[in-house]
Amino acid sequence: KSYLAINPLQNFFATLKNRKPDVNEEKAKQVFPLMAEWMQLPDKNNFSYRRLVAPRSGSLETRPNIVLVQCESFSMYKSSMSGNPLSPTPFFNSLCVNGIFFDRCFAPHFSTARALFATLTGIPDAQLFKFSTRIPEALNQHTIVNNLEDYDKHYFLGGDPEFNNFEGLLENIKGLQMHTKGDFTSPEINVWGISDKDLFLEANEVFKKQSKPFFAYVQTAGNHHPYDLSISPNDTDFRKVEADKEELKKYGFASLAEFNAFRYSDYCIQKFMEAAQKETYFANTIFIFIGDHGVAGNAEAMYPPVWTEQRLTNEHVPLLFYAPQLLQPERRGEVVSQIDILPTIAGMLHQSYLNTTLGRDLLDPEKKHNYAFVTNTTGAIGMVTDSFYFARNINFPDEQLVPMHPDIRVSKQVEDSVKKRLSAFTDAFFETAKYLIMNNKKNR
């Protein structure tokens, strides 16, 4: 917005090229050796992200079910897991204590459609002019979900999957059974469809009837404007609470309605897990919860200033792998990305899988580098690491390097070296993501 206000004409002509997909294969080839170094790819000379990954030590031979839940606007700093004194998500926090919880996970972008794209493909949705789900040439994608052999596949959404063409991307999953608007017995409560609690409980009814291992993608839509309408009036056991306006503002909430909607998300997850625990499928199921994106706001009571000043709150989300009878609890603090979810799931299973994109198995003991690429539609791209956040605007020459914690002190020489290295990696990742969006064919 500031660039637009300062020089509208320059901004207009600088962004005019974004009307069409931006793909440069030559640039992607040039930066491949650098990408291969950061990603620890075995062959730095062969321009290919295709790798067949064998089962790793410790993988599960029980053929566990997979339930992957994409949670609407599940912002980390607003949650109990961040230490937020308002503690709106106490139940989910209890799950995190008993699962493998990553407290420094970042979505590549602030968008539900882009989150679905990034999670299913392993590619940040870096075609910034519009969602890749709305680019016909970008819909044909390979997804690791198809490597789950002899698994039934399900998708659950309380509303219409035509929204932002979710269904166009989901068509890449072979044999996917869709459970969406019109398929449920529960009443719709708003424009987004049935409530999140009813969505979870109807999904549980499907899960408990399965005779084969299954993969399910559950996409919630509550915790969304208008917040008052995201809470089902039928859930009379959910109690809204009062809170002081200044306290809400201090701890990241714009309104009381938003706070109670966030609490309601926790309530819905609790009802789901309580129902699931009563079923036989529960013992051999890995539940994965990931926020689709965060929400910008004041996180200074919970995190260093960089989170608020650089709007990292937009992308910072919880990531949990929960299976109390299969996984040892662990809280992990390294920086990870939404695009890493499917490779990590596949790495837990005792079978080979084909990875053709940028996501990595977060539990691979050989993994060395911790990072997450982030971007937004204003043209800002950046790289989050454990120690620094690097950012620049693709239309302007300015760059900045910000410590992730104020206690980090480095010399000017070291700072310049880190900035140069992260600048090159950020550009490489951006060019590669744009290329792969248009070239990660499902039959590749």
VMD Tcl script that draws the C-alpha trace (Angstrom):
set ca {
  {0.00 0.00 0.00}
  {2.83 2.38 0.81}
  {4.52 1.78 -2.58}
  {1.20 2.35 -4.35}
  {0.61 5.61 -2.48}
  {4.12 6.97 -3.12}
  {4.18 6.29 -6.85}
  {0.93 4.91 -8.33}
  {2.11 4.92 -11.94}
  {5.36 3.09 -11.21}
  {3.47 0.53 -9.16}
  {0.92 0.04 -11.93}
  {3.49 -0.61 -14.66}
  {5.74 -2.69 -12.38}
  {2.86 -5.05 -11.60}
  {1.23 -5.07 -15.05}
  {3.22 -8.15 -16.02}
  {1.49 -10.13 -13.28}
  {-1.63 -10.59 -15.41}
  {-0.18 -13.83 -16.78}
  {1.64 -16.68 -14.97}
  {5.29 -15.80 -14.44}
  {7.47 -18.78 -15.35}
  {11.14 -18.76 -16.27}
  {12.62 -22.21 -16.78}
  {16.12 -20.87 -17.43}
  {16.17 -19.06 -14.09}
  {14.86 -22.18 -12.35}
  {17.69 -24.19 -13.88}
  {20.28 -21.60 -12.90}
  {19.27 -21.62 -9.24}
  {18.89 -25.40 -9.00}
  {22.37 -26.05 -7.51}
  {21.61 -23.62 -4.69}
  {18.19 -25.20 -4.10}
  {19.76 -28.66 -4.12}
  {22.26 -27.53 -1.48}
  {19.61 -26.17 0.88}
  {17.25 -29.11 0.29}
  {20.03 -31.70 0.50}
  {19.14 -33.20 -2.86}
  {21.52 -35.99 -3.91}
  {22.30 -34.71 -7.41}
  {23.08 -31.00 -7.78}
  {23.70 -31.27 -11.53}
  {20.49 -32.96 -12.69}
  {17.68 -30.39 -12.86}
  {14.94 -32.46 -11.25}
  {13.07 -32.40 -7.95}
  {11.82 -35.91 -8.51}
  {13.04 -38.32 -5.84}
  {11.74 -41.71 -4.76}
  {11.98 -41.85 -0.99}
  {12.39 -45.23 0.70}
  {10.89 -45.97 4.13}
  {13.05 -44.57 6.89}
  {13.97 -46.07 10.20}
  {11.15 -45.89 12.69}
  {8.35 -45.76 10.12}
  {5.06 -47.32 11.17}
  {4.12 -50.73 9.79}
  {0.56 -50.63 11.13}
  {-0.76 -48.82 8.01}
  {-2.28 -46.05 10.13}
  {-5.21 -43.97 8.98}
  {-4.43 -40.31 8.27}
  {-6.81 -37.48 9.21}
  {-5.43 -34.12 8.07}
  {-7.38 -31.12 9.39}
  {-6.90 -27.68 7.82}
  {-8.14 -25.22 10.46}
  {-9.53 -21.88 9.39}
  {-7.56 -18.81 10.62}
  {-5.82 -20.84 13.34}
  {-3.35 -18.15 14.33}
  {-0.56 -19.31 16.62}
  {-0.14 -16.17 18.71}
  {-3.83 -16.09 19.56}
  {-3.76 -19.69 20.85}
  {-3.02 -21.19 24.26}
  {0.10 -22.86 22.81}
  {1.81 -19.46 22.48}
  {1.31 -18.76 26.18}
  {-1.50 -16.28 25.43}
  {-2.93 -15.39 28.88}
  {-6.50 -15.45 27.52}
  {-5.99 -19.16 26.75}
  {-8.73 -19.63 24.14}
  {-7.62 -23.14 23.06}
  {-7.00 -25.18 26.24}
  {-8.16 -28.47 24.75}
  {-5.99 -28.21 21.66}
  {-3.11 -27.26 23.90}
  {-3.61 -30.54 25.78}
  {-3.36 -32.42 22.47}
  {-0.11 -30.61 21.66}
  {1.40 -31.70 24.97}
  {0.74 -35.29 23.96}
  {1.75 -35.11 20.30}
  {4.57 -33.97 18.05}
  {4.02 -30.24 18.04}
  {5.88 -27.73 15.86}
  {5.52 -24.25 17.35}
  {7.37 -22.40 14.53}
  {5.38 -23.46 11.46}
  {4.64 -20.92 8.73}
  {2.12 -21.01 5.92}
  {3.61 -19.60 2.70}
  {0.74 -17.16 2.27}
  {-2.32 -15.61 3.89}
  {-5.08 -17.48 2.06}
  {-7.24 -20.58 2.47}
  {-7.03 -21.57 -1.21}
  {-3.27 -21.10 -1.24}
  {-3.00 -23.22 1.92}
  {-4.85 -26.08 0.25}
  {-2.57 -25.75 -2.77}
  {0.64 -25.65 -0.72}
  {-0.36 -28.57 1.48}
  {-1.48 -30.90 -1.30}
  {1.31 -30.10 -3.78}
  {4.31 -29.17 -1.62}
  {4.71 -25.90 -3.56}
  {4.12 -22.39 -2.19}
  {1.44 -20.69 -4.26}
  {3.88 -18.08 -5.56}
  {1.94 -17.02 -8.67}
  {0.94 -13.84 -6.89}
  {-1.52 -12.27 -9.30}
  {-4.27 -14.79 -8.47}
  {-4.75 -18.16 -6.77}
  {-3.19 -21.07 -8.62}
  {-6.45 -22.97 -8.10}
  {-7.88 -20.44 -10.56}
  {-5.11 -20.86 -13.14}
  {-6.17 -23.68 -15.50}
  {-2.58 -24.51 -16.44}
  {-1.66 -24.93 -12.75}
  {-4.36 -27.44 -11.83}
  {-2.62 -30.57 -13.13}
  {-0.47 -31.51 -10.13}
  {1.31 -34.45 -8.59}
  {0.42 -35.05 -4.94}
  {1.95 -37.47 -2.45}
  {-1.58 -38.46 -1.40}
  {-1.68 -40.73 -4.46}
  {1.31 -42.67 -3.11}
  {-0.80 -43.94 -0.20}
  {-1.46 -47.29 -1.82}
  {-4.70 -49.15 -0.99}
  {-5.93 -46.22 1.09}
  {-9.44 -44.88 0.62}
  {-9.35 -41.09 0.18}
  {-11.92 -38.62 1.55}
  {-12.39 -34.86 1.56}
  {-14.75 -33.00 3.90}
  {-15.90 -29.38 3.59}
  {-19.03 -27.99 5.19}
  {-19.76 -25.76 2.21}
  {-19.27 -25.58 -1.55}
  {-15.94 -26.85 -2.99}
  {-16.47 -24.67 -6.06}
  {-15.35 -21.73 -3.91}
  {-11.97 -20.62 -5.31}
  {-12.06 -23.85 -7.34}
  {-10.99 -26.14 -4.48}
  {-12.49 -29.05 -6.39}
  {-10.32 -28.37 -9.45}
  {-7.19 -29.02 -7.39}
  {-8.73 -31.95 -5.51}
  {-9.37 -33.76 -8.80}
  {-5.68 -34.70 -8.75}
  {-6.36 -37.20 -5.94}
  {-7.30 -40.52 -7.52}
  {-10.53 -42.05 -6.24}
  {-11.25 -39.15 -3.88}
  {-14.66 -39.35 -2.20}
  {-16.08 -35.84 -1.73}
  {-18.26 -35.00 1.28}
  {-19.42 -31.41 0.78}
  {-22.45 -29.13 0.57}
  {-25.63 -31.17 0.11}
  {-24.14 -34.42 1.45}
  {-24.70 -33.76 5.15}
  {-27.69 -34.28 7.44}
  {-26.70 -31.35 9.67}
  {-28.28 -27.94 8.97}
  {-26.28 -25.14 7.36}
  {-25.68 -22.25 9.76}
  {-24.17 -19.64 7.41}
  {-22.82 -19.08 3.90}
  {-19.88 -21.40 4.70}
  {-22.20 -24.37 5.28}
  {-22.60 -26.57 8.35}
  {-20.80 -25.84 11.61}
  {-17.29 -27.14 12.21}
  {-18.55 -29.36 15.04}
  {-21.16 -30.96 12.79}
  {-18.56 -31.36 10.03}
  {-16.23 -33.19 12.42}
  {-18.98 -35.43 13.78}
  {-20.29 -36.32 10.32}
  {-16.72 -37.14 9.27}
  {-16.36 -39.34 12.34}
  {-19.47 -41.27 11.28}
  {-17.75 -41.99 7.95}
  {-14.44 -42.92 9.57}
  {-15.88 -45.46 11.95}
  {-17.45 -47.39 9.06}
  {-14.21 -47.78 7.09}
  {-12.83 -51.28 6.61}
  {-9.62 -50.21 4.84}
  {-6.92 -47.72 5.81}
  {-8.03 -44.22 4.87}
  {-6.68 -40.73 4.23}
  {-9.04 -37.86 4.99}
  {-8.64 -34.12 4.43}
  {-11.03 -32.15 6.66}
  {-11.26 -28.44 5.90}
  {-12.97 -26.26 8.49}
  {-14.56 -22.91 7.66}
  {-15.59 -21.47 11.04}
  {-13.54 -18.90 12.97}
  {-14.31 -16.54 10.11}
  {-16.09 -13.25 9.52}
  {-18.87 -12.78 10.47}
  {-17.69 -14.36 13.73}
  {-21.09 -14.35 15.45}
  {-22.49 -16.56 12.69}
  {-19.71 -19.16 12.91}
  {-21.06 -20.49 16.22}
  {-23.98 -22.87 15.82}
  {-27.03 -21.86 17.89}
  {-27.67 -25.58 18.41}
  {-24.51 -25.96 20.52}
  {-26.08 -24.79 23.74}
  {-23.36 -26.43 25.85}
  {-20.84 -23.95 24.43}
  {-20.73 -20.86 26.60}
  {-19.60 -17.49 25.30}
  {-17.56 -15.51 27.81}
  {-17.03 -11.83 28.47}
  {-13.60 -10.22 28.33}
  {-12.23 -6.73 28.79}
  {-11.72 -4.85 25.50}
  {-8.25 -3.69 26.46}
  {-7.24 -7.22 27.45}
  {-8.52 -8.56 24.14}
  {-6.57 -5.93 22.22}
  {-3.43 -6.54 24.26}
  {-3.47 -10.26 23.48}
  {-4.29 -10.06 19.79}
  {-8.08 -10.10 19.42}
  {-9.94 -7.37 17.53}
  {-13.27 -8.10 19.17}
  {-15.10 -10.24 21.70}
  {-16.87 -12.02 18.83}
  {-13.52 -13.05 17.34}
  {-12.32 -14.31 20.72}
  {-15.39 -16.48 21.25}
  {-15.23 -17.81 17.68}
  {-11.64 -18.87 18.34}
  {-12.78 -20.57 21.56}
  {-15.54 -22.28 19.59}
  {-12.93 -23.77 17.22}
  {-11.31 -25.39 20.26}
  {-14.71 -26.65 21.39}
  {-15.36 -28.22 17.96}
  {-12.00 -30.01 17.96}
  {-12.70 -31.28 21.48}
  {-16.08 -32.72 20.47}
  {-14.45 -34.41 17.48}
  {-11.63 -35.99 19.43}
  {-13.94 -37.12 22.22}
  {-16.13 -38.85 19.63}
  {-13.14 -40.34 17.77}
  {-11.63 -41.78 20.96}
  {-14.69 -43.96 21.38}
  {-14.15 -45.64 17.99}
  {-11.89 -48.53 17.07}
  {-10.18 -46.60 14.25}
  {-8.73 -44.08 16.74}
  {-5.89 -46.25 18.05}
  {-4.32 -46.60 14.59}
  {-4.89 -43.07 13.30}
  {-2.55 -40.10 12.98}
  {-4.41 -36.80 13.34}
  {-2.65 -33.78 11.83}
  {-3.88 -30.26 12.56}
  {-2.54 -27.25 10.64}
  {-3.76 -23.66 10.44}
  {-4.51 -22.56 6.89}
  {-3.07 -19.16 7.79}
  {-2.75 -16.78 10.70}
  {-4.23 -13.33 11.22}
  {-2.23 -10.12 11.41}
  {-2.33 -8.39 14.77}
  {-0.51 -7.48 17.93}
  {1.56 -10.45 19.11}
  {4.04 -8.49 21.24}
  {2.78 -9.99 24.51}
  {3.75 -13.46 23.26}
  {6.53 -13.00 20.67}
  {9.42 -10.69 19.79}
  {8.54 -7.51 17.84}
  {9.47 -9.00 14.45}
  {6.27 -11.08 14.50}
  {4.09 -7.98 14.67}
  {6.24 -5.46 12.80}
  {6.85 -7.79 9.83}
  {3.32 -9.28 9.93}
  {4.62 -12.80 10.40}
  {1.43 -13.29 12.42}
  {-0.28 -13.64 9.03}
  {1.56 -16.91 8.37}
  {2.51 -18.31 11.80}
  {0.32 -21.36 12.56}
  {0.33 -24.42 14.83}
  {1.28 -27.81 13.36}
  {0.44 -30.95 15.34}
  {0.85 -34.66 14.66}
  {-1.27 -36.48 17.24}
  {-1.43 -40.26 17.69}
  {-0.99 -41.13 21.38}
  {-0.58 -44.85 20.72}
  {1.81 -44.41 17.78}
  {3.94 -41.28 18.31}
  {6.12 -40.13 21.18}
  {5.24 -36.59 22.35}
  {7.74 -33.89 21.46}
  {7.64 -30.09 21.22}
  {9.89 -28.84 18.43}
  {11.02 -25.27 17.93}
  {12.71 -25.25 14.52}
  {11.19 -23.25 11.65}
  {9.11 -25.46 9.31}
  {6.60 -24.94 6.53}
  {3.09 -25.96 5.57}
  {4.54 -27.52 2.40}
  {6.37 -30.11 4.56}
  {3.21 -31.80 5.86}
  {2.63 -34.52 3.25}
  {6.31 -35.62 3.03}
  {6.32 -35.90 6.82}
  {3.13 -37.97 6.81}
  {4.52 -40.22 4.07}
  {7.77 -40.58 6.00}
  {5.83 -41.97 8.95}
  {4.44 -44.82 6.84}
  {6.41 -47.93 5.96}
  {6.25 -47.49 2.19}
  {8.11 -45.62 -0.52}
  {6.72 -42.40 -1.93}
  {7.46 -40.05 -4.81}
  {8.27 -36.44 -3.94}
  {8.51 -34.04 -6.88}
  {8.46 -30.68 -5.16}
  {9.86 -28.59 -2.30}
  {8.38 -30.15 0.85}
  {10.60 -32.21 3.17}
  {10.13 -34.86 5.83}
  {10.42 -32.91 9.07}
  {11.22 -36.04 11.09}
  {14.03 -37.17 8.82}
  {17.09 -37.37 11.13}
  {19.29 -36.29 8.20}
  {17.49 -32.94 7.75}
  {19.87 -30.03 8.39}
  {18.42 -26.69 7.30}
  {15.37 -25.06 8.90}
  {13.45 -22.51 6.82}
  {10.06 -21.40 5.54}
  {9.37 -19.32 2.44}
  {6.63 -16.68 2.86}
  {5.05 -14.23 0.47}
  {2.02 -12.04 -0.12}
  {0.12 -10.47 -2.99}
  {1.79 -7.06 -2.53}
  {4.98 -8.53 -4.01}
  {6.82 -9.16 -0.75}
  {8.81 -12.39 -0.57}
  {10.84 -13.61 2.36}
  {12.59 -16.46 4.14}
  {12.15 -17.29 7.81}
  {14.97 -19.20 9.51}
  {15.57 -20.06 13.14}
  {17.62 -16.88 13.60}
  {16.59 -14.36 10.92}
  {13.78 -13.13 8.72}
  {14.87 -11.87 5.29}
  {12.40 -9.91 3.15}
  {12.30 -7.92 -0.05}
  {9.75 -6.65 -2.55}
  {10.02 -8.12 -6.04}
  {9.21 -4.74 -7.62}
  {11.73 -2.66 -5.65}
  {15.41 -3.03 -4.72}
  {15.17 -2.67 -0.92}
  {16.04 -5.67 1.27}
  {15.95 -6.17 5.00}
  {17.28 -8.70 7.47}
  {15.66 -8.83 10.91}
  {16.69 -11.05 13.85}
  {13.93 -13.40 14.97}
  {14.79 -12.52 18.56}
  {16.24 -9.24 19.91}
  {18.96 -11.15 21.78}
  {20.55 -12.16 18.49}
  {23.59 -9.96 17.93}
  {25.98 -10.31 15.00}
  {28.72 -8.19 13.48}
  {28.09 -6.10 10.37}
  {30.25 -8.54 8.40}
  {28.22 -11.54 9.52}
  {24.96 -9.68 8.93}
  {25.98 -8.83 5.37}
  {27.00 -12.43 4.74}
  {23.70 -13.79 6.08}
  {21.69 -11.25 4.07}
  {23.52 -12.13 0.86}
  {22.99 -15.87 1.43}
  {19.31 -15.55 2.30}
  {18.70 -13.13 -0.54}
  {20.03 -15.65 -3.05}
  {18.07 -18.50 -1.48}
  {14.83 -16.50 -1.32}
  {15.07 -15.57 -5.00}
  {15.93 -19.16 -5.89}
  {12.97 -20.51 -3.96}
  {10.63 -17.98 -5.55}
  {11.75 -18.77 -9.11}
  {11.57 -22.50 -8.41}
  {8.10 -22.33 -6.90}
  {6.75 -20.38 -9.87}
  {8.30 -22.92 -12.23}
  {7.03 -25.98 -10.37}
  {3.47 -24.65 -10.12}
  {3.28 -24.86 -13.89}
  {5.39 -28.01 -14.30}
  {4.55 -30.39 -11.45}
  {2.32 -32.59 -13.58}
  {0.46 -35.40 -11.87}
  {1.73 -37.92 -14.42}
  {5.31 -36.69 -14.19}
}
mol new
graphics top color blue
foreach p $ca { graphics top sphere $p radius 0.5 }
foreach p [lrange $ca 0 end-1] q [lrange $ca 1 end] { graphics top cylinder $p $q radius 0.2 }
display resetview
